[in-house]
Amino acid sequence: MMTRLGTLARLLSTLAVLVTVATGARPVRAADTAKTGGAAAKPNIVYIVADDLGWKDVGFRGSDIRTPNIDQLAAQGARLEQFYAQPFCTQTRAALMTGRHPLRYGLQTVVIPSNGTYGLAADEWLLPQALGAAGYETAIVGKWHLGHAKREYWPKQRGFDHQYGPLLGEIDYFTHSAHGTRDWFRDEKPAKEEGYVTTLLGDDAVRLIEQHDTAKPLFLYLAFTAPHAPYQAPQEYLDEYASIADPSRRAYAAMITAMDDQIGRVLGALDARGMRQNTIVVFHSDNGGTRSAKFTGEIDMSKATIPCDNGPWREGKGTLYEGGTRVVSVIDWPGHIEPGTIVDEAIQVVDMYPTLAKIAGAKSGDKPLDGVDAWPAIAEGKPSARTEVVYNVEPMMAGIRQGSWKLVWKTMLPSKVELFDLASDPGEKNDVAAQHPEMVAKLEERVQQLARDSVPPLFLQAALGSAMKGLAGGVALPDPELD
């Protein structure tokens, strides 16, 4: 019965998309509603992040994975076709929260591990702090992954009024545990609950919306753990994809559809409260889909499979190629974005902080931002203000793009410098470094400048310290009874 009801709900969502496109109703421009002041000047913001979602693994890109609610957002709003995240999840989440490249505060190398004792620097002024100071109620529902060993790194110390979900990276979807330790919190207190992680996150997001005081604008950061490994889904969702022979791909597809269903519930809750028309909804993945077996969470590497599909882009998560950093992204704000808009301008995750802060009338703090206001490119069809994309700069690899020229610089032995012209070679198949030494030199100089201005990676500092002390792994969550 649950499967049939889920299928019916997705069919109705798909019909809603078709009706929206067919009516062709032109939206009211942002400038017009902004004149009215009040609530119209401070929209609600629901910011949804998926975890390790492949670029092509959504319905509107022709996938066999059913995502009618994400498709509806794309049809009613804008598809950001050159939206760039960082190659790993901690890095992307840090860039979103700060509007600054992770190299500015030492989070540019891989992710914060479960035994890591460091976190996002406490002197960074985060997006929820800025929005909270501007009058928003702020909530995180889902994955944090920006520091867990000390309370000063936790979400409620960083501007969120409400917290629910895990603090670490990977989590078992039924036991809510990581490495044998329960990682599930409500308002930073351990919570023992039964249920599938994705559904529980949807439940809490809906509850927050239903109980929200609409006299205040809401910032809801809904950070799903799906479809990150381990690949697990309720049986009714697995049954929907019984035709997929590969068990990893079947579970991965089921996880995405389960997530899409919860997104639909959140949108329905906004509608029921009369909040949808004045809500900006953003959706994107934290990095590209996994294309290497070492990121699948499989223990027996000989049996590891790779279920994600990044479409035409090279490689995936953990790399600086397009498959690791160019991610599926949509944004919708009824009456402010023309339905069906396609934005083919470079926009980076650091841009979302200044973009949303400006719309909300929030101040971004004292430190200079790397992000730029992307709203004119999204809603007004103007060229992006972004002149370069900094994929990442760290001791082991660096990537930067200016115009259509992209440099990928690997320092691991054997070291290698590659240059691609994304205008003619978006799939990064042809290294043209030898033919354009002057462009290589220009981009290398920029990389070196960024490296000089960066903070040494906290991951490498911690790894060196652990090696010298002979420390073993584990989970570094503080004991709530001792705090």
Solvent accessible surface area in square Angstrom, and as a share of the most:
residue,aa,sasa,rsa
1,M,142,0.63
2,M,132,0.59
3,T,39,0.22
4,R,157,0.57
5,L,101,0.50
6,G,14,0.13
7,T,67,0.39
8,L,91,0.45
9,A,52,0.41
10,R,10,0.04
11,L,98,0.49
12,L,104,0.52
13,S,21,0.13
14,T,58,0.34
15,L,85,0.42
16,A,38,0.30
17,V,18,0.10
18,L,106,0.53
19,V,92,0.53
20,T,33,0.19
21,V,90,0.52
22,A,88,0.68
23,T,90,0.53
24,G,50,0.48
25,A,69,0.53
26,R,182,0.67
27,P,26,0.16
28,V,82,0.47
29,R,96,0.35
30,A,26,0.20
31,A,67,0.52
32,D,72,0.37
33,T,33,0.19
34,A,58,0.45
35,K,169,0.72
36,T,104,0.60
37,G,27,0.26
38,G,63,0.61
39,A,77,0.59
40,A,28,0.22
41,A,41,0.32
42,K,66,0.28
43,P,0,0.00
44,N,14,0.07
45,I,0,0.00
46,V,0,0.00
47,Y,0,0.00
48,I,0,0.00
49,V,2,0.01
50,A,0,0.00
51,D,0,0.00
52,D,3,0.02
53,L,0,0.00
54,G,0,0.00
55,W,29,0.10
56,K,75,0.32
57,D,1,0.00
58,V,0,0.00
59,G,22,0.21
60,F,42,0.17
61,R,29,0.10
62,G,64,0.62
63,S,23,0.15
64,D,88,0.46
65,I,1,0.01
66,R,97,0.35
67,T,1,0.01
68,P,10,0.06
69,N,10,0.05
70,I,0,0.00
71,D,28,0.15
72,Q,31,0.14
73,L,1,0.00
74,A,5,0.04
75,A,18,0.14
76,Q,42,0.19
77,G,0,0.00
78,A,0,0.00
79,R,61,0.22
80,L,1,0.01
81,E,29,0.13
82,Q,23,0.10
83,F,0,0.00
84,Y,0,0.00
85,A,0,0.00
86,Q,1,0.01
87,P,0,0.00
88,F,17,0.07
89,C,4,0.02
90,T,1,0.01
91,Q,0,0.00
92,T,2,0.01
93,R,2,0.01
94,A,0,0.00
95,A,0,0.00
96,L,2,0.01
97,M,0,0.00
98,T,2,0.01
99,G,0,0.00
100,R,24,0.09
101,H,8,0.03
102,P,1,0.01
103,L,1,0.00
104,R,57,0.21
105,Y,10,0.04
106,G,1,0.01
107,L,6,0.03
108,Q,2,0.01
109,T,4,0.02
110,V,40,0.23
111,V,39,0.22
112,I,2,0.01
113,P,41,0.26
114,S,22,0.14
115,N,59,0.30
116,G,4,0.04
117,T,81,0.47
118,Y,21,0.08
119,G,3,0.03
120,L,0,0.00
121,A,31,0.24
122,A,62,0.48
123,D,100,0.52
124,E,5,0.02
125,W,101,0.36
126,L,0,0.00
127,L,0,0.00
128,P,0,0.00
129,Q,39,0.17
130,A,0,0.00
131,L,0,0.00
132,G,32,0.31
133,A,81,0.63
134,A,19,0.15
135,G,34,0.33
136,Y,4,0.02
137,E,42,0.19
138,T,0,0.00
139,A,0,0.00
140,I,1,0.00
141,V,0,0.00
142,G,1,0.01
143,K,0,0.00
144,W,2,0.01
145,H,7,0.03
146,L,0,0.00
147,G,0,0.00
148,H,0,0.00
149,A,18,0.14
150,K,102,0.43
151,R,67,0.24
152,E,87,0.39
153,Y,24,0.09
154,W,0,0.00
155,P,0,0.00
156,K,79,0.34
157,Q,83,0.37
158,R,4,0.01
159,G,23,0.22
160,F,5,0.02
161,D,79,0.41
162,H,18,0.08
163,Q,2,0.01
164,Y,3,0.01
165,G,0,0.00
166,P,0,0.00
167,L,0,0.00
168,L,4,0.02
169,G,10,0.10
170,E,73,0.33
171,I,3,0.01
172,D,37,0.19
173,Y,1,0.00
174,F,91,0.38
175,T,76,0.44
176,H,0,0.00
177,S,28,0.18
178,A,7,0.05
179,H,145,0.65
180,G,78,0.75
181,T,52,0.30
182,R,91,0.33
183,D,0,0.00
184,W,1,0.00
185,F,8,0.03
186,R,80,0.29
187,D,51,0.27
188,E,10,0.05
189,K,145,0.62
190,P,71,0.45
191,A,12,0.09
192,K,173,0.73
193,E,49,0.22
194,E,156,0.70
195,G,31,0.30
196,Y,13,0.05
197,V,0,0.00
198,T,1,0.01
199,T,46,0.27
200,L,24,0.12
201,L,0,0.00
202,G,0,0.00
203,D,58,0.30
204,D,4,0.02
205,A,0,0.00
206,V,15,0.09
207,R,78,0.29
208,L,16,0.08
209,I,0,0.00
210,E,101,0.45
211,Q,126,0.56
212,H,6,0.03
213,D,87,0.45
214,T,72,0.42
215,A,90,0.70
216,K,92,0.39
217,P,20,0.12
218,L,1,0.00
219,F,1,0.00
220,L,0,0.00
221,Y,2,0.01
222,L,0,0.00
223,A,0,0.00
224,F,0,0.00
225,T,3,0.02
226,A,0,0.00
227,P,1,0.00
228,H,18,0.08
229,A,2,0.02
230,P,37,0.23
231,Y,35,0.13
232,Q,44,0.20
233,A,8,0.06
234,P,21,0.13
235,Q,114,0.51
236,E,43,0.19
237,Y,27,0.10
238,L,39,0.19
239,D,78,0.40
240,E,30,0.13
241,Y,6,0.02
242,A,75,0.58
243,S,110,0.71
244,I,24,0.12
245,A,90,0.70
246,D,50,0.26
247,P,88,0.55
248,S,13,0.08
249,R,44,0.16
250,R,65,0.24
251,A,8,0.06
252,Y,0,0.00
253,A,0,0.00
254,A,0,0.00
255,M,0,0.00
256,I,0,0.00
257,T,0,0.00
258,A,1,0.01
259,M,0,0.00
260,D,0,0.00
261,D,20,0.10
262,Q,11,0.05
263,I,0,0.00
264,G,19,0.19
265,R,96,0.35
266,V,0,0.00
267,L,13,0.07
268,G,37,0.35
269,A,8,0.06
270,L,0,0.00
271,D,89,0.46
272,A,88,0.68
273,R,82,0.30
274,G,68,0.66
275,M,8,0.03
276,R,21,0.08
277,Q,128,0.57
278,N,36,0.19
279,T,0,0.00
280,I,0,0.00
281,V,0,0.00
282,V,0,0.00
283,F,0,0.00
284,H,0,0.00
285,S,0,0.00
286,D,0,0.00
287,N,0,0.00
288,G,1,0.01
289,G,0,0.00
290,T,1,0.01
291,R,101,0.37
292,S,37,0.24
293,A,27,0.21
294,K,140,0.59
295,F,48,0.20
296,T,2,0.01
297,G,46,0.44
298,E,62,0.28
299,I,170,0.86
300,D,64,0.33
301,M,96,0.43
302,S,102,0.66
303,K,149,0.63
304,A,21,0.16
305,T,45,0.26
306,I,66,0.34
307,P,5,0.03
308,C,4,0.02
309,D,51,0.27
310,N,5,0.03
311,G,30,0.29
312,P,81,0.51
313,W,30,0.11
314,R,71,0.26
315,E,78,0.35
316,G,1,0.01
317,K,14,0.06
318,G,11,0.11
319,T,30,0.18
320,L,4,0.02
321,Y,3,0.01
322,E,0,0.00
323,G,0,0.00
324,G,0,0.00
325,T,0,0.00
326,R,19,0.07
327,V,1,0.01
328,V,0,0.00
329,S,0,0.00
330,V,0,0.00
331,I,1,0.00
332,D,1,0.01
333,W,9,0.03
334,P,27,0.17
335,G,18,0.18
336,H,11,0.05
337,I,3,0.01
338,E,49,0.22
339,P,46,0.29
340,G,43,0.41
341,T,32,0.19
342,I,93,0.47
343,V,6,0.03
344,D,91,0.47
345,E,64,0.29
346,A,15,0.12
347,I,1,0.00
348,Q,0,0.00
349,V,0,0.00
350,V,0,0.00
351,D,1,0.00
352,M,0,0.00
353,Y,0,0.00
354,P,20,0.13
355,T,0,0.00
356,L,0,0.00
357,A,4,0.03
358,K,144,0.61
359,I,32,0.16
360,A,1,0.00
361,G,57,0.55
362,A,15,0.12
363,K,174,0.74
364,S,36,0.23
365,G,35,0.34
366,D,153,0.79
367,K,68,0.29
368,P,109,0.68
369,L,50,0.25
370,D,29,0.15
371,G,10,0.10
372,V,44,0.25
373,D,38,0.20
374,A,3,0.02
375,W,24,0.08
376,P,41,0.26
377,A,5,0.04
378,I,2,0.01
379,A,13,0.10
380,E,94,0.42
381,G,72,0.69
382,K,107,0.45
383,P,109,0.69
384,S,22,0.14
385,A,64,0.50
386,R,26,0.09
387,T,118,0.68
388,E,24,0.11
389,V,3,0.01
390,V,2,0.01
391,Y,1,0.00
392,N,2,0.01
393,V,6,0.03
394,E,15,0.07
395,P,69,0.44
396,M,70,0.31
397,M,26,0.12
398,A,5,0.04
399,G,0,0.00
400,I,0,0.00
401,R,28,0.10
402,Q,40,0.18
403,G,56,0.54
404,S,33,0.21
405,W,56,0.20
406,K,0,0.00
407,L,0,0.00
408,V,2,0.01
409,W,51,0.18
410,K,55,0.23
411,T,64,0.37
412,M,85,0.38
413,L,169,0.84
414,P,123,0.78
415,S,72,0.47
416,K,104,0.44
417,V,41,0.24
418,E,5,0.02
419,L,0,0.00
420,F,1,0.00
421,D,33,0.17
422,L,11,0.06
423,A,83,0.64
424,S,90,0.58
425,D,15,0.08
426,P,58,0.36
427,G,13,0.13
428,E,1,0.00
429,K,171,0.72
430,N,90,0.46
431,D,63,0.33
432,V,32,0.19
433,A,18,0.14
434,A,94,0.73
435,Q,120,0.53
436,H,58,0.26
437,P,84,0.53
438,E,111,0.50
439,M,35,0.16
440,V,20,0.11
441,A,58,0.45
442,K,111,0.47
443,L,0,0.00
444,E,40,0.18
445,E,117,0.52
446,R,59,0.22
447,V,6,0.03
448,Q,84,0.37
449,Q,76,0.34
450,L,2,0.01
451,A,49,0.38
452,R,170,0.62
453,D,83,0.43
454,S,29,0.19
455,V,56,0.32
456,P,83,0.52
457,P,12,0.08
458,L,41,0.21
459,F,56,0.23
460,L,62,0.31
461,Q,89,0.39
462,A,35,0.27
463,A,47,0.36
464,L,113,0.56
465,G,25,0.24
466,S,35,0.23
467,A,78,0.61
468,M,151,0.68
469,K,153,0.65
470,G,65,0.63
471,L,112,0.56
472,A,89,0.69
473,G,61,0.59
474,G,40,0.38
475,V,37,0.21
476,A,26,0.20
477,L,31,0.15
478,P,25,0.16
479,D,68,0.35
480,P,47,0.30
481,E,151,0.68
482,L,149,0.74
483,D,102,0.53
